[in-house]
Amino acid sequence: MPELEDFSPALREQPDPAQIQRNVLEEQVELWWFREPRKSLLCYCVSVGLILACGLGGVVLLSTTTSLSSEWRLGVGTALCLLALAVLLKQLLSSAVQDMNCIRSRRRIEILKSGGLSDHMVILVTGLALLICGTVLLNLAVASGLPQPGLTLNDMFISGVVLLAVGGATVLAVAIYSAVVFLLERTGPGQRLRGRAVGVFTISGQMNETRERPPPAWPTSSEARTP
């Protein structure tokens, strides 16, 4: 009787449950929006802060417009309100696209999600716009011989300094944040953190059952030769 080959359990390639679970999770489009919760939360908080700061600043300038300072208050107040509206529109657009589940491309989701490239660009553009507004106000104030004690137009100089400081801080924060994220992605901890995040989700209890189930007892060559 010909000898049968030895199909021992050690020679059989066992599937890795963790790898199977990771592959299944990678196919879930809904989870692509939440792969980096810390980054998303940070960018969301910054966006909300910019909306509140620009909106309140614009409303204050528009509500205090007088005949002596109507031009610059009206212009800067309108610009601040438009900036707040732009940041708010981006957040609403991302939420609407996520709820409709109309995008199935990982690249587009990485751009549109909270904490993605679109958030960075919106915050950067807002900071640059604040810098431009602050610079224009300071130039106008200096050209008018401000600041001088007792003049109402000193508000122009103060507003320019505030806008310049907020805009510069925003642009600097975006630059530092981008550099830190780039370094983390190059050195590797970002990849390990994303790998850990996958382990948070569970698919079903069948994975544990597959892991605990003993391998089938395959007959050895000596047992197969016995009549």
C-alpha positions in Angstrom: 0.0 0.0 0.0 1.6 3.4 -1.0 2.5 5.6 1.8 0.4 8.7 2.3 2.0 12.1 2.7 2.4 13.5 6.1 -0.2 16.3 6.4 0.8 17.6 9.9 -0.9 20.7 11.4 2.5 22.4 11.5 2.8 22.3 7.7 -0.7 23.8 7.1 -0.8 27.6 6.9 -3.2 28.8 9.5 -5.1 32.0 8.7 -4.2 35.0 11.0 -7.5 36.2 12.6 -6.0 39.6 13.3 -5.0 40.0 9.6 -8.5 38.9 8.5 -10.1 41.4 10.8 -7.9 44.2 9.6 -8.7 43.4 6.0 -12.4 43.4 6.6 -12.2 46.7 8.5 -10.2 48.2 5.7 -13.1 47.6 3.4 -15.6 49.5 5.6 -15.9 53.0 4.0 -17.8 54.3 7.0 -14.7 53.8 9.2 -12.4 55.8 6.8 -13.9 59.0 8.2 -12.8 58.2 11.8 -9.3 56.7 11.4 -7.6 59.5 13.3 -9.9 60.8 16.0 -7.4 63.0 17.8 -6.5 64.9 14.7 -10.1 65.2 13.7 -11.1 66.5 17.1 -8.2 69.0 17.2 -9.1 70.5 13.7 -12.8 70.6 14.6 -12.1 72.5 17.8 -9.8 75.0 15.9 -12.5 75.4 13.2 -15.2 76.1 15.9 -12.9 78.6 17.6 -12.3 80.4 14.3 -16.0 80.5 13.5 -16.8 82.0 16.9 -13.9 84.5 16.9 -14.4 85.7 13.3 -18.2 85.8 13.6 -18.2 87.7 16.9 -15.5 90.1 15.7 -17.3 90.9 12.5 -20.6 91.4 14.3 -19.0 93.8 16.8 -17.3 95.8 14.1 -20.5 96.0 12.0 -22.6 96.9 15.0 -20.2 99.7 16.1 -20.0 101.3 12.7 -20.1 105.2 12.9 -19.8 108.0 10.4 -16.1 108.6 11.4 -15.0 105.0 10.9 -17.7 103.5 8.7 -15.4 102.4 5.8 -12.8 100.3 7.6 -15.3 98.9 10.2 -17.7 97.9 7.4 -15.0 96.3 5.3 -13.2 94.4 8.0 -16.5 93.4 9.7 -17.8 92.0 6.4 -14.5 90.1 5.7 -14.6 88.5 9.2 -18.2 87.4 8.8 -17.4 85.9 5.4 -14.4 84.0 6.8 -16.6 82.6 9.6 -19.2 81.6 7.0 -16.6 79.9 4.9 -15.2 77.8 7.7 -18.7 76.9 8.8 -19.7 75.9 5.2 -16.7 73.6 5.0 -17.7 71.8 8.2 -21.3 71.5 7.1 -20.2 70.2 3.7 -18.0 67.5 5.2 -20.9 66.4 7.5 -23.4 66.3 4.6 -21.0 64.2 2.4 -20.3 61.8 5.2 -24.0 61.3 6.0 -24.9 60.8 2.4 -22.1 58.2 1.9 -21.8 59.3 -1.7 -18.0 59.2 -1.8 -16.3 55.8 -2.0 -12.7 57.0 -2.7 -10.2 56.8 0.1 -8.2 59.7 -1.3 -11.2 62.0 -1.4 -12.3 61.0 2.1 -8.8 61.8 3.4 -9.2 65.3 1.9 -12.7 66.1 3.0 -12.9 64.5 6.5 -12.4 66.5 9.6 -8.6 66.8 10.1 -7.9 66.2 6.5 -6.2 68.4 3.9 -9.3 70.6 3.3 -9.3 71.6 7.0 -5.7 72.5 6.9 -6.2 74.6 3.8 -9.3 76.4 5.2 -7.5 77.2 8.5 -4.4 78.4 6.6 -6.4 80.6 4.2 -8.3 82.1 7.2 -5.1 82.9 9.0 -3.6 84.5 5.9 -6.8 86.6 5.4 -6.6 87.8 9.0 -2.9 88.7 8.4 -3.8 90.7 5.3 -6.7 92.5 7.1 -4.4 93.3 10.1 -1.6 94.6 7.9 -4.0 96.8 5.9 -5.4 98.3 9.1 -2.0 98.9 10.6 -0.8 100.6 7.4 -3.9 102.8 7.3 -3.5 103.6 11.0 0.2 104.5 10.6 -0.6 106.6 7.5 -3.2 108.5 9.5 -0.7 109.3 12.3 -2.1 106.8 14.8 -2.0 105.8 17.6 -2.7 109.1 19.3 -4.3 109.6 22.7 -7.9 110.6 22.7 -8.7 109.8 19.1 -11.6 107.5 18.3 -9.6 106.2 15.2 -7.2 104.4 17.6 -9.6 101.5 17.4 -8.2 101.0 13.9 -4.7 100.5 15.2 -5.9 98.2 18.0 -8.0 96.1 15.6 -5.1 95.8 13.2 -2.8 94.6 16.0 -5.4 92.0 17.1 -6.0 90.7 13.6 -2.3 90.6 12.9 -1.6 88.6 16.1 -4.5 86.2 15.6 -3.6 85.6 11.9 0.1 85.1 12.6 -0.7 82.7 15.4 -3.0 80.7 13.1 -0.6 80.5 10.3 2.3 79.5 12.7 0.1 76.9 14.3 -0.7 75.3 11.0 2.9 75.3 10.0 4.0 73.7 13.2 1.2 71.1 13.1 2.0 70.1 9.5 5.7 69.7 10.4 4.9 67.6 13.4 2.5 65.4 11.5 5.0 65.0 8.6 7.8 63.9 11.1 5.5 61.5 12.9 4.5 59.8 9.6 8.1 59.6 8.5 9.4 58.1 11.8 6.7 55.5 12.1 4.6 56.1 15.3 1.7 57.3 13.2 1.6 53.9 11.5 1.6 52.1 14.8 -1.1 54.2 16.2 -3.3 53.5 13.2 -2.6 49.8 13.6 -3.7 50.0 17.2 -6.9 51.9 16.3 -8.0 49.0 14.1 -7.9 46.7 17.1 -10.5 48.7 18.9 -13.3 47.5 16.6 -14.6 44.0 16.7 -16.5 42.2 14.0 -18.0 39.2 15.8 -17.2 36.5 18.3 -16.3 34.0 15.6 -12.7 35.2 15.6 -12.1 34.1 19.1 -13.9 30.8 18.5 -11.6 30.2 15.5 -8.5 31.0 17.5 -9.5 28.7 20.4 -10.7 25.8 18.3 -8.0 23.1 18.2 -6.7 22.0 14.8 -8.2 18.8 13.3 -6.2 15.6 14.0 -4.8 14.6 10.7 -3.6 11.0 10.3 0.2 10.5 10.3 2.0 8.3 7.9 2.4 5.5 10.5 -1.3 5.4 11.2 -2.2 5.4 7.5 0.0 2.3 6.9 -1.8 0.2 9.5 -4.5 -2.0 8.0 
